[in-house]
Amino acid sequence: MKKSKFILCIYFIILILFLSIIITYIKNGIDMHKLNDMYNDIEILEDKINLYYLDNGNLPVINNKIIDFKEYSTNPNDSDIFYEIDLNKLENLKLTYGNGIEGEKDKYIINEQSHTIYYYKGLKVGKWKIYTTKVDYSLIEVEKYQ
């Protein structure tokens, strides 16, 4: 009788470990799916904004909307000025995030100087909060080239 309880206890522990591993994999898969959606959004926005900039000579932003974001910036070429992107100025957009549905910070912003695009709300993946695509930026010293 004691031996069968011991075996049952071992089976129960194995089942708990197995379920926790499966739950972790599912959570990581969901996080990666969300992150890929954000990366796709930023890639679409980069293409649309580049075309808009070529056609109009300015960025498609909501004027007078300067957002304090410098502490989360990952591009060393960013200035202190970030604007909310005016999605209404860009045609044929299908974005997963940035539509304001998930709160006030659910929007995409762009740096005035570097044109780097960030998801203002950010996505929590594991222990990190991610705001933009993973690019290894280098500081460009403009004075050298003038």
N, C-alpha and C positions, 0 to 999 in steps of 0.2 A: 504493500500500500504506500509506504514512504517513497519507494523507488518510482512509482508511477506519478506521484506528486512532484518529485524532483524533475522527472522527464517533462512533465507538463509545464513546469516553471521554465525550463530551458527553452522549450518550444515557444512559450509566450515571450521570452526575452528576444529570441531570434525574430519572431514576428514583429515586435516593436522596432527592432533595429532595421529590418527590411522596410517597414512602412516609413520610417523616418528618412531612409535613403531615397525612397521613391518620392516622398514629399519634397525633399531638397532638390532633386532633379527637376521636378515639375515647376517649382518656384524659380529655379535658375532658367529654365526654358521660357517661362513667361517673361522674366526680366530681360532676357536676350531678345525676345520678340519685340517688346516695347522699345528697347534700345535701337534695334534695327529700324523700327518705324520712325523714330526720331532722326536717325541718320538719313533715312530716305527723304524725310521732310526737308532736312537741311540741304541735301543735294538738289532737290527740286527747287527750293528757294534760291540757292546759289545760281542755278541756270537762269531762272526767271529774272532775278535781280540784275545779273550781268547783262541780259538783253535789254531790260528796262533802262539801265544806266547808259548803255550804248545809244539807245534811241533818244533819251531825254536829258542826259548829262547830269542827272541827280539821282539820289536814292529814293525808292518808293517808301517813304516814311511818313509817320504822323508827325507833323511839325509841332514844335514846342513840347515834345514828349521826351525829355532827357531822363534816362533811367540810370540810377546809381548801381553799377554792376562791376566796377573795376576790380574789386577783390576776388571775383570769380573768373575773371578773364584768364584765358590760357595763351593768348597770343601776345608776345612781348611788344608787338608793334601797335597794339590797341592804344587809342587815346582814352581820355576820361569820359568821352561823350558817347552814349549809346542811345539809339532811337528805336521806338517800336516800329516794326515793319507794317506798313499799311497793305494788308492782303487784298483789299479792294482794288488797288492799282495794278495788281498782277492778274493776268487772265488764266483761265483753265487750271485752277489750283485744286488739288484734292489732297489735303493734309490730314494726318492723324491727330496731331497736336496743334496748339497755337490758335484755336478758334474761340478761346475764352469760355469754353464749356466747363472746364475743370477749375474755374476760379479766376481771380484777378491777375495772377501771374502766368496764366496759360496763354502765352504769346511768344512770338519770336522777336528778337531784337538784333540790331546790327550795329557794329562799331563804326563811327563816322570815318575814321582814318583807315583802318585795315579792311573794312567791309566783312569782317568775320561775323558769322551768324551764330547766335546762341538761343537756346530754348530757356527763357527766363525762369520758368518754374524748375527746370532740371528734372532729371529722372534718377531715382534712388536705385542703384544696382549693387546689391551686397552692402558693403559698408561705405561705398562711394556715392557721391552725387555728381552726375554727369550733365553738362550743359551744352556740349557741342561735339563735333566729330573728333576723333583722335588723329591729330595732325601734329607732327613735330615741327613747330615754328622756330625760326631763327630771327634774331633781332637784326633789322636792316638799318644801318646808320646812313641816313639820307645825305648828311653833310659830306660824306666821302664821294658821292656821285654828283655833286653840284659844282 
